[in-house]
């Protein structure tokens, strides 16, 4: 019930969408780099250079984010979202620095 109440907030929903957009941007930038930039490598040792693992990992990242939204107390959802968005935004910024 708390999860449903928290998600009723448009701010919570907007941050939720922002996280998933950044996650997708990270995937797109990573795949672009691996396909087109000489010497580009995935920095996450869990994924290695396997594009299928990278895609699966990004899908799991979104799933785990959603699980986190359901599991944490309602009053902690904004902090959870801001931290998640900050980390993912940093990753995307790093990717763009490498690509361009």
Secondary structure, DSSP 8 states (H G I E B T S, - for coil): -HHHHHHTSHHHHHHHHHHHHHHHHHHHHHHHHHHHSTT-----TTTTT-HHHHHHHHHHHHHHHHHHHHHS-GGGHHHHHHHHHHHHHHHHHHHHHHH-
